[in-house]
């Protein structure tokens, strides 16, 4: 196991792209309808809102509205390990990705690994794809295409919970419940993010929600690696600008 201080714990929140929400891009709307037709082969009925909501799950049809992340650090006045959490978020997705990329470049010696819940299948690939789409430099830590499976710098708590099983999954909130980790879900859920983003424009609310997932993932990771959860008094929020 790599040193804990070299792991960046992360989570993202996504929403359907503006063009699909506004329905003002016929090409993307047609391509999305085609994809949904293949995904929804069992003809399950969906409302128009649910139809658009699904687009946020795919980097080609969605956008990142928040990247939250956290890391361990040692307190200057004691040997006690602490944890800080922060976010890049807002209506300018390219700026969010540029700031995240800039942070990783600056901290390339201190951040070598990532941890997230379903991060291998969702969060990390989504970030990379959106960077490529928006022409944002992909940092060295995220240059994963040519890495062998055993060289992956990603610790995925969903994969860790599989315990070797091929097909198995569990939501973060379920792992929190069974492992005795305080649940992060006390405000909105993923299905509400797009509405909060586009209608309320309450970006702070989304960031707060996302940061709670990062803390929960860190605590679950601790339990899965044989460590006790850490007290809330050892967890602090850090303004993202302090990282740039």
Secondary structure, 3 states (H helix, E strand, C coil): CCCHHHEEEEEEEEEECHHHHHCCCHHHHHHHHHHHHHHCCCCCCCCHHHHHHHHHHCCCCEEEEEEEEEEEEECCCCCCEEEEEEEEECCCHHHHHHHHHHHHHHCCCCCCEEEECCHHHHHHHHHHHHHHHCCCCCCHHHCCCCCCHHHCCEEEHHHHHHCCCCCCCCCHHHHHHHHCCCCCCCCCCHHHHHHHHHHHCCHHHHHHHHHHHHHHHHHHHHHHCCCCCCCHHHEEECCHHHHC
